[in-house]
Amino acid sequence: MLSEQEQRVLAECDASFEETLALTETLVREYSVLGQEQGALSAMEQALTRLELPVERVAMDAPSLLSHPQHAPVAWSGAGRYCLVSALNRDAPGRHLVFNGHLDVVPAEPIDTWTRPPWEPWRQDGWLYGRGAGDMKAGVAAMIMAVAAVRRAGVAIKTPLTLQTVIEEECSGNGALACVNAGYGGDFVLIPEPFGPCLYTGQTGVLRFRIRVDGEPAHVLDAAAGSDAIETMQTLMPALKAFEAELNAEREPPYDAYDHPFNLNVGRFEGGNWASSVAAHAEIEGRIGFAPGVAPAEIMQRFEACVARAHRDLGLAGEAPQVEFHGFRSPGHLVDLEAPGIGLLDECHQALTGRPPEHYLSTCITDLCAFHVAGGVPGTCYGPVAERIHGIDERVDIESIRHTLKAYALFVCRWQQGAG
């Protein structure tokens, strides 16, 4: 049953819906891949200011962040990089609610395979298209506009509430960690990742790795005089897939419900420098998923041993490959479904749909990790419906954005009342 006040808030969500879509499109136009997030951050800062929400920058190079045990080492400097928070009622009594969403996106190449340029949002047949439209700029717009709709409906937000828009979710998790480290962990966090209106119940751990193989260059007229690093790397690849199979053979509940929940992906392969020269180097980058409850350090050690063993057992030429870990080294975890806020989200979903939400156990990772591991803060993901994320012609269902907007606004109202 919806109160008169809640009905007024939901009506304001409908009135603000086109504005929500426009904000999504504004963010999509800013092609915010790693190192190019400034446009999206500036657009977000302008939107928060327009909505009369406070804005604060959280630096990505704070000494306490760089020395944090959960900080992921990266190859780039954090100098000048930042995330944005909008903190309401910072010193007020009551439970602190956090909404968190990321503004960074993965590269869209090959761009010529898209129907339109990926930074040019378009709507068609109930979908909004563009890189990051689903993952996760629509969710960010919905969470921001949900707070605006509550205030526009005349409902006072009296307890602490913080909106966070972060970067580096796609590669390190350091953006969300920066917010937690700066004191914005809160008591409960909601993240509108595009997994649909489901209760997100868990996620895998993730490591990012880099392997480099060095060969011996030679002119192709006498290829046998050299050692081809590309061929060596190709010979090593089956050992990586065998390691992936080993991790999946060890799966335990609840991940035993999946045939193959822990994925090892090689996302970049680079090697050689001249078509008529034997390749002197080859390098791959990828990520490994692994089970909750397993420490990243254990997977790192096992992976290094796997690569060294394969190089030795296959009798490959040259020195043992160099294995490095950069970016994510994040443990997985299972969501505490008894945490304050989970029952309230369930209640809000039922109030809007008339049925309980489905549960979703993920085979990837989100910024929940920073809150759970670094801050001990419970939370979950609940957001729009998207398709082809990280793929060609990424798109988000427009009506699912409306649902997320309303669910978050209703959650804010009831959170104020101490429900959940």
N, C-alpha and C positions, 0 to 999 in steps of 0.2 A: 504494500500500500504506500502510495506516495502522498506526502503531506502537501498542503497548499503551497508552502514555501518551496518544496522540491519541484513541484510542477512549474513554478515560476522560473526556477533555475534552468530546468530542462527546456522551457520555452526560449530562454535567453540563449541556450546552446544552439537551438535552431536558428535564432536570429543572427548568431555569430558564425554560422557554419560556412558561409561563403568567404568570410574573413579568414577562417581557419584554412580553407583550401588555398586562398591567395597567399597566406604566409607559407604554406607548404611549397607552393610554386616559386615564391621568392627564394626560399632556401635551396630548392633544386637548381635554380639558375646559377648558384654559386657552386662550382664544381670542386668540392672540398676534399680532394685526395690528399694524402700525406704530404705535408709541406706547403699546401695551398689552401689551408682552412680559413685564412684571414677574412676572405669575403663573406663566408657564412657566419663567422663570429661577429663581424660588423653588422650584417643584416639582422642577426639575432639581438644584438645590443640595441639597435634602432627600434626593433619591435617591442622589446621590453620597456624602453623609454616611452614609446608611444602609448603603451598600455598602462603607464604610470606605475610600473613595477621597478623596484630598486635594482641596480646592476653593480656587481663587483667582479673584478678579474682575479682569478686564482692562478698564480704563476706555476709553471711546470718545471722551474729550476730552483725552487726553494730548497735550501740545504737539508731541511728535515725530510723533504720528500725524496731527494736523491739518496739519502742514507737509510730510507725506510726499508725494512727487510722484505717487503713485498714489491718494491720498485723493480720494474723490469728493465734490464740494461738495453739500451738502444744505440744505434750507430750515429744518431744525430744529436745535436745540442738542444736542450730545453730552453735556452736563452731566448727571451722574447715570446715564447709560446705560453698560451694561457687557456683556461676554461672560464665559463661565465656562471655565476650563481646570482639568484635573486632571492634574498632572504627576507621573509616577512616575520615580524614579531619575534625577532631573534631572542630576546630576553624574557618573553612571556612564559607563564607556567603552562604546563600541559605537554602532551606527547608531540614530538617533532616529526612531521610528515615530510618526506622527500620525494620529489619527482625527478627522475634522471633520464636524460636522453643524449645520444651522441650525434654530432654534426658531421663527422668525417665519413667519407665513403670510400669504397674500393675503386680502382681504375676501371674505366668502361671499355677499354680496348678489346677487340678491334672496333673502333667507332663507326667505320663504314658498314658494319653489319646491323646497326640500329635503324629503325624506321625513320627516326629523326635524331638530330644530335642529342646525346644523353643529358645535356644541360639545358635542353629546350623542353620544358614540361608541356604535356598536352593531355587532353581528356578525350576519351572515346569509350562509348558503350559501358559507362559506369565505372571506368578505371581512370586513374591518373598515372601517367607514365613519366619516367625520367630516372636517371641514376640517383639513388638515395630517396626516391619518392616513398618507397616502402621501408627501406633500411637506412635511417628510420626518421626521415624528416616529417612525414605525416604525423607520426606519433609525437614528435617534439612539438609540432604546431598544436596538436590536440591537447597536450598536457598544459601548455602555456595558456591556450584559449579557455580551457576548463576553469582555471583560476580566475581569468578575466570575466567569464560568464557568471561565476558565483558572485563576484563583487558587483557586477553590473545589475544583478538581480536584487541587490540590496542586502545580501547575506554577509554579515561581518565574519571575517576570518580572524579568530582571536588567539589561536594556538600557533606555535612555531611551524612554519611551512617554508620549504626551500625548493626552488626550481633550479635544476642544474643542466646546463648544456655543455657537453664535454667533447674533447677530441681524443684521438688515439685509441678508441674502443676497438677498432679493426686490427690493431697491431700490437698493442702493449697493455692496455688497461690502465695506463698511468694517468690519464685524465680524470677518471672517476676516483682513483686513489688520491690524486691531488686534492680533490674536494673533501674526501674523508679525512685526509691528513690535516686539512685546514680547519677541521672542527665541524664539518657539515654532514656527518654520518647519519644523524637523526635516530629515530626509534623504529621507523619502518620506511621502506623504499618501494616505489612502484616505477617500473621501467616499461614504456610502451613499445617494446620490440614487436616486430610484425609477425608474431606467431598466432595471431587471432585472439578472440575473446576467451582465452583459456587460462586456467590456473597452471602456471609454469612450475613444475615440481622438482626439477633438478637439471644439472648440466655437467658435462665432462670437464676434466682438466685439459689444458692445451699447452704445448710447447712449440715454439718456432725454432727451426734449426737451419744451419747452413753447412754444406759439405763442399770442400774444395779438393780437387785432385790435380796434381802437377805432373806433366809429362815431359818428354824430351822433344823439342822441335827439330824438324828436319825437312828438307825439300822432298816433295812428293815423288820425285824421280827415284828416290831410294827410301821409301817409307819405312822399310825395316830398320833403317839406321836410327829412327826415332821411337818415341813411345807416345801413343795417341791417348791423351787425357780424356777425350770424349768417349772413346771406346771403353776405357777403364771405368768411367762413371756408369756407362750403360751396363757393364758387367756387374756392377755393384747393386743395381736397382732391385733385382729379385730378392736380395737379402733384406732390403727395406720392407718389401711387401711381406716377407716371412716374419719380420718383427711385428708388423701390423697384425698378422694372423695370430701370432703368439699372444698379443694383448687381448684380442677378442676371444681367444680360447679360455682366458682367465676371468671372463665377465661373471659378475655376481648380481643378485637382485639389487635394485629393480632392472638393471640393464640386461639381465638375461632374457628379458622379453624381446630384445632386439637380436637379430642374427648377426649384425655387424655394426655395433654402435661406435667403435673407436677407429677413426679414420686417419690414415697417414696419407697426406697429399703433397706431391711435389708440384709447386705452383710456378716455379721459375727454373729454367735450365739455360745456362750460358756457357759458351766455350769457344776456344780457338780465336784466331785473329786474322787468318788469311786462307783463302780457299785452296791454295796450292802448297800449304805448309801443314805438316802434322801438328795437330792441336797440342799446344804447350800447357793449357790449363782447361779445366771445366769446373763449373760451380752450379750447385742446385740450392734452392731454398724451399722449405716446406713447413708443414705443421703436423703434429702428432696429437691425437686425442687419446685420453686415458681415463681410467675409472676414478670416481670420487673415492677418497680415502687413501689414495696412493700419492706419495709426495713427488713433486716434480723432480727433485734431486735423484730419486730412485730411477725414474724414467730416463733422465739424462745419462746416468751411469750405464744403464743397460743399453741405451742406444749407441753410446760411444763404443762399448764393448762389442756390440753387434757389427758395427762398421769395421772395426779393427780386425775382428775375427774373419769376416768375409774377405777382406783384403789379403789376409794371411792364407786362408784356406784355398782361395782361388789362385794363389800364386801370382798375383798381379804385380806389374812392374812399378818401380818407383817407391817413394816413401809412403807410409800409411796416410790416408786422407786426413785432412784437417776438419774437425767437427767443432762448430761453434753454436752457441745458443744466444739468440737475440730476440727482443720483444717478449711475447707471452712466455711466462713460465708459471702458469696459474693452476692451482689445484681445482678439481671439481668439487661440487657439493650438492647435497639434497636439501630442498627447501623444507623448512619447518612448517608444516601445514597447520600446526596449533598456534602459530605466532599471532600476536595481535595484528589485526589488519587483514589476515587471510580470510577469516570468517566474515568480516565486513565486506570484502570484495565479492565474496560468494553471494552475500545478501544483496548487494547492489546489482550484480549480474542478474539475479533472479527477479528483482524488482523491474528490470528493463525488458527481460526476455520471457519470464514466466517459467524458466527451467534452470536447473543447476548448471554451472559451467563444466565443460570437459577439462580433463587434466592433460598436460603435455610434458613429457620427459624429453629433454633436448640432447642432441648429440653434438652440440657446439657449446660455446661459452659466451657469456654476456658480462656487462659491468656489475652484475650482482656479486661477482667474485670479490671486488674491492670492498663492498659493504660487508659481506659475510665474513671474509677471511681477515681483512685488516681492521674492521670496525665492530665485528660481532653483531651487525645490524640485520635483522630479518627483512625479507621482502620477496617480491615475485615480479614476473613480467606478465603484462596483459595489454594487448594492443590491436592495431588494425590487421587486416588480412592482406598479405602481399604475395606476389608471385615473381619468379625469376630474379630474386635478390642475388647480387653478384653476377647476374647473367645479362643477356641481351634483352632490351625492351622491358626492364624492370617496371613493375606496376603495382599499384595499391588500390584496393577496392574502395570507392569513394564513400559508400554508405557505411562501411566498417570504420571509417574515420569519424563519422558522425556518432556511431555507437561508442567509440573510445572516448570522444569528447564528453558525451553524456555520462558514461560510467565514471569517469574521473571527477566530473563536477559533482555527481551524486555522492561519490566517495568523500570528497572534501566536506560536503554538508554534514554527512553522518559522522565523519571523523571528529568534527567540531562538537558534536553532541555526546562524544565519549562512547559511541557504539563500537562493537567489534570485540 
